[in-house]
């Protein structure tokens, strides 16, 4: 991380002077020191605490904080310096409940707010994803100016370097969770416990994608998909919906087996259809097998939640593809087992027909001949009865052989 991080920062104080024309020499040296610290080997939390403390002094504010955003769009942890007049922002606070935060995240850049409660916020962004906010309140001069904004942006860059490795590690851990879930689904589908495989898929995806809604639609012919299972709210929702992909905006992606992201439910399905689950952002991941599309994995978050990222869509698509392949393998395995069973039954049928029935016929003929040779009427009648019983038994065996073969090959 150090080499890449150092390449992101100006090489010397003179370079920083060009980036921050209104900064003093002491401020420039502090910024440079913070970049060197961020690129080093110190603990990330210690670096962020130092950034928050230095930032408050450099921007001359009563309060400064580095807030890191978690995957659930809430504040994962906060490092603060000073005492602000605004209500404190704490861990697990949803960013949607913090209007200035939302404005920073929506703007994708610095936000300065004037009186009555001056606020300066700068996003901390890594590879296009906002992972935190550096923010200030209570400016000593009564309001924040453009030089403060430039200085805050430079300090946010130091926080970006410090968090880069942590975010990469979290992304890797998240990818591992998806891979583990794929392996579990494969084991379930190929094992003997796959009574509700799609319910397990939906439940796993709901947690992995940090979503409020998951639906699995299976293909039925060329023009229709059937909803196999739906998870929304706190558990399974029983729906038996048929979806015509030609009638919804996302239909082209569904039919072509393309993964796709949509910012709203209305852009995915239709603005005229009801939205009982309060779905906002949606992503579609095709269950693409070796030669066909078996279905679509639909994942939705509540209105107001952040949109799905390209990385999340990629993970969901890989997972859906793995599910489709596991289904094909399970189906092929089941077909092989059925073929083996048919062959075994055919072998038994041939053995019964070629051996057992021939022997019974031979015994029956022998008894019939013996009956003709017996002089007493009583013994002759008894032997004749035995012969008829054998004929009935042979007829029943032949009927059973026919029924088994006819039923299995239908």
C-alpha positions, 0 to 999 in steps of 0.5 A: 500500500505504501508505494501506491499511496505515496504516488498519490501525494505531491512529492514535496512542500512546494507541490502542496503549496500549488494545491493549497495556495492559501495554506501556511508553511506549517499547514503544508508540513502538517498535511505532508506529515499526515500523508506520510503517516497514512502511507506507513504501517501504523494501525488504521484507527490510530491514523484516523484519530491523528487525522481528525485531531490535526484536521480540527486544528488545521481548519480551525474548527471546534469539532472534526470527525472522520466517519467510516460508512459500513456496508449497511449504509450506516456509520461503522465507526467515528473518530472525533476531535473537539466538542461540537454544538450539533447532535453527536454522530455515533456508530450504527447511525444510519446516514439517511438520518443525518441530512448533511451526510446525505448531501455530501454523499449525494453531491459526491464532493465537498459541501459547505453549509452557512449559518445558523449551523456551519458545516463542512463535509468532504467525502472519502472515496476509494475507487469510485465508492464513498467509504466515509466522510471527513466533516467539521462544525463550529468554525472559529471564523463563523463560516467556512471558506474555499481555502478550508474546503481545499484543505479538507479535501487534502486531508480526506485524501490522507484518510483515503490512503489509510482506509484503502487497505482496510476496504480492500480487505473488507471487499476480499472478505465479502467475496469469500462469503459469497464463495462460501455460500456458493459452495454450500448451495452446491453441496445442498443441491447435489446432496440429499437435503435439497428439499427447498434449495431456492428458499436457501438461495434467497435467504443467503442472498438477502444477507450477503447483498444487505437487501430487504427483498429477494425473488427467484424467477424460473423460466417457463417457456420462451415468454414467461417466468414464474416466481419460485420463492420470495423473501421480503421483510422478516421471512418468506413471502408466498407468491405465485406470480407469472411475469411476462418479460416483454411487459416490463422495462427490465425485460430485455435484460431478463430475456438476454440473460444480462446482469443489470442494476436499476436505481428504482423499482419503477425503472425495473418493473413498471411505474403503474404496478404496486410496490408492496415491499417498498423496493428502491434499488434493484439488481438482476443476476441471471441464473445462466447455465451451460447452454440456457438461462434457467431463471433470474435472481432479483435483489432489492433494497428499501427506498432510500437505501444506496444503489447496488455497486458494480462489485456487488452485481458482479458477485451476485451474478457469479453466485447465480451462475454457480447456482444454475450450474449446480442445478444442471449437475443435480439434474444430470445426476438425477437423470443418470440415477433414473437411467441406472434404475431403469436398467436394473429393472429391465435386468430383473424383468429379463431374469424373471421372464427368461428364468423364473417363468420358464421354470414355473411353466416347466413345473406346471407342465410336469404337474399336468402330466402327473395329473393325467397319470394319477388313477384316483379322482381326488388326487387328480383334482388336487393336482389340477388345482395346483396347475391352475394356481401356477397358471394364475401366478405366471399371469400375475408375474407377467402383468407385474412385469408389464406394469413396471416396464410400461410405467417407467418408460412413460 
